Amino acid sequence: MDKYSILVVDDDEAVADSLRDSLEMLDIYKATVVNSGKEGIEEAKKNRFDAFLVDQKMPGMAGVEFISELVKIIDDPLIYIITAEDDGVALAEAEKEDERRLPIKRYVPKPWPPGLFSVDLREDLRERDLKRNMLEQIEKYSSEQKQVQHALDEANTKLKEQQIESKRLLQKTAKRYKLLAEVSPVGIFYTDADGSCIYVNKRWREITGIIPRMALGEKWTKWLHPEDRKRVEEEWNRCLREGISFKMEFRFQSSEGRERWVLGQTKADFGSNKVILGHVGTITDITDRKKAEEALCRYSENLEELVAERTKEAYEAKIKAEKANQAKTEFLANMGHELRTPMHGILSFSKFGLEKSKSEGLEVLHRYFKEIHESGQRLLSLLNDLLDSEKLEAGKVKYEFKEHDLINVIKNVVSEFSTLLKEKNINIKLDLPNKKCIAVIDKIRMMQVVRNLLSNAVKFSLDGGEVVITLKDKGGIFILSIADRGIGIPENELNQIFDKFVQSSSSRTGAGGTGLGLSICRQIVWAHYGEIWAENRYGGGAIFYVVIPNNRSGRKKLGQLLVENGIITHQQLAEFLKKQRED
């Protein structure tokens, strides 16, 4: 908002400066001071002013003369005469008899009351602005009373509607902010101007261990640790005096004596008139960090032990790097073998075909072309895995998310394996719901996930074995599992097998593969806001789980859904996330 511009005309510099300083204290006025009527007229010609404070008795040009000249260059100025009380009464009487009717708004007696006059001036300015606005509205319409009244009625109606809408939006916003505060990961509190709590959110209560009825109405510093309270209050009061935000680390202590370290911050909430309405504050639990700092201090006392620990970590990092390099080497070797095998088939059978095309019958040539086609398909599959892996990792894959029935996706993939299943005499057991399982997915990519997992299950199953495919609808999420009775996976490799170029050590037996299939599956599942992991089955074999939400919006994290549906506990989720961070 622009400040009101006030011209102070007074030959007494001390009085004029006092007037200016008093006005500008409110931060809504900008005062310009001149010390004679002539200077005031020249200043009024050059700049626009919202109001004029004029001393009645000035040498050269008295206040009334200044006003007479001012009205010649400015329409309807807002003027205040500064005068002694007796002179003001005399001047008012003289004005009644003056046919010119000088536009004097008020008389300000000396000594003048700065606080009261500043309020009167602000009200007069607002009244003047309101009148001007009303005149502009009236001039906008015709001079007829009916049209003016109609315009005012419309304005009043619109104002009421806006007030109703503003109230509704305010209530909605307040409700939203309260909801956000309740789910915030940091503690939030609000106090009145004196620092007494008016509101505390759920996280604040969890951190401090203090129930609302004990906190509300009390100073927010009441529950600080006795050793911290004095220094915190001193720092808070200093910040208030200097008009800056408060930020400090300290301890809360509940009524049961539980201590929690927090990072506390507060900021004053100012009203439109720059008066403090209250304070908004946050607390962040830093207890674990403080414990870690204490532990670090203890560890630093034993440098030799610390160096040994760091050496061990460096060694483990070296081993991890070597394993990654070994995985890359094995991948390149395996990929070379995988690429050469179908390429050798293509070249060999194409050579046989060329040599025997004139002497052999169509049946033999058909067999050669079939072998060439199958080798080409295998080679294409390997190349597709490489390309898919790079595109998925770079985020360049475009997904077409639509509603599809997961049961149909599973059955379509199973039908693709009918010939292979028959050749290996492997039985597929389907445990699927009796109703449709609709999820928002990219059908082609999800079929690729099921295809890769089923291919692995069949590949590592013995002839005559069984693969079990299960789909469960847990209300909000779907759980797909594919289980086999194959060679299983070493426990320490259950997470690593989803990395690029990595194969389980138990599968490096000539079964083939690039080490990209499971990595591709994980990227696709993550794109569906889901999760994939592997476990070993009791009695032998492995089981792969794929969990995806039934809606792609992802408004609830998968971990929350898993806990809500009783699939895992909060502790299990915490351990899983911790392990993911460590890995």
N, C-alpha and C positions, 0 to 999 in steps of 0.2 A: 504494500500500500504506500503511495506517495505521501510525503509529509506535507502538512499545511504550511504555506509560506506567509509569514507575518512581517509587516513593516512597522518598526518602532521609531517614532519621531519625537525626540525629546532632547532639549539642549543640555540637560544634565547627564553627562556621560555615565556617571555612577548609577543613576536611576535606570538609564537605558540598558546598560549592561546587565543590571540585576534582573530587569524584565526579560531580556533575552535568555539569560541562564535559567531562570525559573521556567520559562516556556519549554526550552529544549530538554529539560530534565525528563519530561514525559515521553520523549522520543517520538512524538507525533507532530511536533512543530519544528520549523526551521525559521529562525528569526534573523532579520536584517536590520541593523541599527543605523540611523542617520541623526544628525544633531541640529538640523534646522528645517523649517518648512520648505525652503527652496530646494534643498537637497532631496527632501522627500518627494517633491513633485517630479524632479528629474529621474529619481529611482523608479517612480511609478510609471513613467513613460517607457522606461527600458525593460521592466520586468513585470510579471503578473503576480499579484499578491491576493491572498484569500481574506485578509483582514488588516486593519490599520489601527495602531495604538498611538494617539496623538496628544501631546501635552498642550493644555490650553494656553498657558502663558509661556511664550517663546519670543525672543527678540527678533525683529525683522518681519516675521510673519507669524501671527498668532494662530492658535489651533483652528478657530472658526474661519479665518482667511484661507488656511491651508485646505480645509474641507471644501470651501467655495471653489477653489481652483481645481481640487481633485475631481469633483463631480462633473467638471467640464471634459475630462479625458477618460473617466471610468463610469460606467453605468452601475448604479445600485451598489456602491462599495459598502463593506461592513466596517463601521468606524466606531472606535471607543475613545472617549475623551478622558485624559488623565488630568485630574484637578484636585485642589483642596476641596473639602466637603462643602464649605460655605460658597466657594466660587461655583461649584457644580450646581448648587441650588439656584444661584443667581443666573447661571447660564441656561439652565432649563427653563426658567421663567422667561428669559429673553428669547429663547427659541420659540416659545409658544406665540410670541408676538411677531416673530420674524416670518414674513411672507414666503421667504425662500424655502422654509421647511428643510433644514439641513438633515441629511440621513445619519443621525447619530444613534447607534444601537444602545449603548450603555455609557454610564459615567463611572469611572474607576477612581475611587477616592485614594488620596495619599494619607498615610502609608497604605499601599495596596495589599490585599490578601492573596498571595500567589496561588495557593492551592485552590481556594474557592473560585478565583477568577479563571484559572486554567480550566476548571470544570465548566464554568459558565461559557467560556469561549468555545470549548469543544462542542457544547450543546448548541450554541448559536450557529457555529459552522455547519453542524449536522442539520440543524433546522433550515439554514440557508440552502445547503445542498439539496435537502429534501424539497424545498419550495421550488428551486430551480428545475429539479427533475419533474416535479408535478406540472410546472408551467410548460416545460418542453412537451410533456405528454398531452397537455390540454391544447397547445398550439398545433400539435400533430393532427388533431381532429377538428371538426368544424366548431364554430362558436355556439352552436345550439346546445342548450342545457341537456337535452335528452341524449345526444351523442356523447357528451362528456361523461354523463352519468353511466351510460352504457359501457364506456371504456373503463371507468373506475370499477364498475361491477365485474367486468371481465378480469381486470387486474386482481381484484380481491379474490375472485373465484380461483384464478390460477395460483395466487399466493397460498390460498388454503390447500389446494391440491398439492402444491410443492411442499408445503409444511407437512401434509399427511405422508407424502412420498418420502420426504427427508426423514421423518420419524420412523417410517417403515425400514428405510435403508440403514438408518442408525441402529435400530434394533437388530437388524440382520447382521450388520457389521460387528456389533458388540457380541452377538452370539457366536459369530465366526471366530473373532479374536479370542473369546473365552475358550472355544473348542480347541483352537490352535495352542493356546497356552496350556491346556490340560494334557495335550499329547506331546508337548515340547520336551526334548531330552535334557533341558536345563531347568533349574528351579527359577520360577518367576514370582515376584511379589510386588505389591503396590501399597504405598503408604500415603497418609495425608501429609500436609505441609510440615507437621511436627515429627513425622517419622513413625507414627503408629500404623500398624498393618491394617489394611482394608481388605486385601485379597492375597491369597497364596495358592499356587497351583499344586497339582498332584506331585510333580517331581520335587518341588520345594519340601513338601511334607515327607517324601521318601528320604531325601538327603538328610534333613534335620532330625527326623524322628519326632516331630512335634505336631500334635493334632490341631485342627483349625481353631477350636474353641479356646485353646490355650494361646494361640498366636495372634488371633484377631483382636484388635483394640490395644495391643501391647506394642511398645517400642520394638522395632525390628532387631535392635541390638541386645534385647533382654536375654536371648538364648545363646549369646556368644560365650565362648570359654572364658572363665574369669580372668585368665592370664592374658587374654587378647582384647577384652572389652574396652579397656581404657585407651589403648593405642588406636583401636578402630574408631571409637567415638571422636577422638581428637583429630584424626585424619579426615573423618567425614565432615566434621564441623569446619575444618580448614577449607575443604573443597567447596562447601556451601558459601563461605565468606568470599572466596575467590571466583565463584561462579563457574567451576569446572566439574567435570564428571569424577566420580569416586571409583577407584579400582584398587583392590587390596586382597591379599591372601590371609585367611584367618580360620579359626575353628568354631564350629557350632557344637554345643553340648546339650543333649536332650535331658528331659527330667529324670531319665534312667541312668544318665551319666555317659551315654554313648557319644564318642567324639568323631567328627567328620571334618576333614580339611576341605575348604572351598575357595574358589576364586570369586569374590563378590564384586559386583559393579552396580552403581546407581547413577541415575541422571534425573535432574529436576524436570518436572512437568509444568511448563509455564502456561498460564491462561493468555487470552488475547491482550490483556492489559499488563503483561509482563510480571504478573503476580504468581508466585509459586503455588500451584494447586496441590501438588503432591510429589512423590518420587517413585519412579519405576526402577526396579532392580532385578538382577539375575544372580544366581549362584551356580557354579559348576563344580561338581564333585572332583577334587584332585587328590583324594586320599591315597589312591593307588600310586599316583606320581610321587607324592610325598614319601610314601613307604619305599618306593624305588630309589629316591634320592638318599634316604637314610641308609638303605642297603648299599648303595654305591659308596657312601662315605665309609661304611664298615669294610667294604671290599678294598677300598683304596689303602686301608691300613695294612693290608697283606698283599703287597705288590707282586710278589713271586707267584702267589696263587692266581692272581688276576692275569698275569702274563701267561701262565700255563693254560688258563681257560681260553684266552684269546688265541693262543697257539692252536688249541684244539679246534676252535671255531674256524680258524684259517685252514687247518688241515681238512676239516669236514667240507669247507667250501671248495678246496682243491679236489677232493674226492668227487664232489658233486659235479664240478666242471669236467673232470675226467670221464665221469659216467655219461655226461651229455655229449662229450666228444666221441666216446665209444659208441653211443647210440647213433650218432650221425654216421660214424664209420660203418657200423653194422647195417644201417639203413641203405647207404650207398652200395655196399656189397650185395645186400639182399635185393635192392632195386635193380642192380645190374643183372643179377640172376633172373629176376622176375621179368625184366624187359627182354633179355636174350632168349629165354625159353619160348615165348610166343613168336618172337621174331624168327627164331630158328625153325619153328613149325611152319610159319608162313613161307619162308624161303625154300625149305625142304619139299613141302607138298606142292608148291608152285613149280619147283624144278621137276618133280615126278610127273606133274601134269603136263608140262611141256614135252618131256621126253616120251611119255606114253600116250599123248593125246591122239596119235594116229594109230596106235596098236591096241589100246585097251578100250573096253566097252564103256558105255555111259555110267554104269553102276560104279565102276572104279573111279572114274573121273568125278562123279558126284561125291564119293567119299573124300577125295582129295580137296574138292572145293569146300566141303563141310568142315574139314579140319582147318583149312585156311581161314574160313569165316570165324570159327570158334577161337582160333589163335588171335585173329584181329580183334574180336570182341574183348578178349582178355587184355590185350595190349591197350585198347581204348579205355577199358575200365581203370587200368593202372594210371594212364595219363589223366583221366578225369579226376581220380583221387588227388593227384598232384595239383591240378588246376583248382579243384574245389577247395583244397586246404589253403592255398595261397589267397584265393578270393575271400574265403570266410575270415581268415585272420586279418585281412586288410579291410574288412567291412564293406566289400564291393558287391556282395551278393544281394540281389533284390528279391525280397520275399513277397509272395502273394497270399496274404492272410484272408481266409474265408472260413465260413462254418462248414465243417465236415464231420462225418461220423467216424470215430476212431475204430470202431468195429470193422467197418468196410475197409479201412486202410490196412488193418492187420490181415484180414482174410485175403485181400488182393495180393499182399506180399507172400503169404503162405502158398497161394496157388502158383506163384512163380517158381517155387521150390519143389513142386510136385514130382518132377522127374528125378531130381537129385535125391529127394527123400526116399523115393522108390528104389533107386540104385543102392543106397546105403541101408535100406530097410529101417529107416528111422521113423518113429511114430511122433506125430505132433498132437499134443493134448491142449485144447483151447478151453480156457476158463473165462468166459466173457459174460457180461451182464445181458439180461433178457430185453433190455431197452436200448434205444439209441444213446450213444455217448457223444454229444455234439461239443466240439471244441473249435476255437478260432485258430487255425493252423495253416501253414503252407503244406498242402497235401503231398506234393512231389518230394519236398525235403523230409517230411515226416516219414514217408515211405522209405526214403534213403536210410533213415535212422533204424527203422525196424528191419530193413533188408540187411544192413551191416551186422546188427546184433544177431539176427537169425542165422546169417551166413557163418559167423563165428561159432555159434552154438552147434550148428550141424558139422562144421569143420572139425571141431574138437570132440565130437561125440563118437563113441565106438559104433560099429555097425550093429544094428538091432537095438540101438538105444532109444531114449525118449527125450523130447524137448517140450517143456511146459510153458505156454504163453498165457499170462493172466492179465486182465484189465479190471481195475476197480474204480468205481465212481465214489469219491469221498466228499461230494458236495463242495464244489469250488475248485477241486483239483482231480486229475485222473492219474492213477498209478499203473504203469505198464511194467511188467516184469517178464524176462525171458530166461529160463533156467535150463541148464543141461547137466549131464552126469559125466562131463569130460575130465580133463586133467586138472582143472582148477587153476588158481592164481596164488602165488606166494603172498602172504599177508602184507609184507613190506612193499609190494608193488601194486596194490589195489588202486592207489591214486596216480602212480606214475604211468600206468598204461594208457591214460587219456592224453598224455603229452605227445607232441609230434615226434615221429620216427622211433617211438618206443614200443617194444614188444615185450610181453612177459617172458622171463627166462624159461619158464616151463613150456612155452610154445615155440621155442627156437629149435624145432625138431624136424624141420623140413615141411611143415604145414603151409609155408608160404606166407605172403602178405607184405605190405609196405610199412606197416606201423603208422598209417594215417587214418585208418577207418574210424577208430574210437575218438581220435582227435576231432575229426569231422563231425561225428555224432554229437560231441560235447558242444561245439560251436553252434550247431543247429538248435540243440535243445536250449542253450542259453538265449538264443535269439527269440525263443518262444517263452522267455521268462521262466524257464524250468531248470531242472537239475538232473544230472545223471551220475550214477555211481555203481560200483560193483562190490559183491560180497561172495564169500565162499559158502557153498551149501553143506549142510550137515550130511555126512555120508559120501561126500565127493562131488566135484563139479562146481560150476560157478553160476551166479544169478546176477543179471544186470537190471537195475531199476531206472525207469524214466518217469519223472514226475513233472507235469505241466499244468498250469492253471487252465480252467475252461474258458477264460476270457483274457484276451491279449492286453487289456488295459494296464495290467500289472499294478493296480492300485494297492494291492496287498502283497507284501513280499512273500515269496514262497516259503521261507522259514516260518513265518507267522502262520501261514495256512497249515503247514505240517504240524505245528504245535497245537493249533486249534482243533484239528481233526484227530488228535491223539496218536499220530503216527510216530512222532518223536517227542521227547520232553524238552523243556527249556534248557536243562543241563546238557543234553545231547546236542542240541543246536549250538550252544555256546562252545562246546568242545570241538564240534565240526568246523565252526567259523574260525576258531583259534588255530586249528590245524591247517586250514586253508591259508591263513595269513603266514604261518610258519613255512608252508611249502612255497 
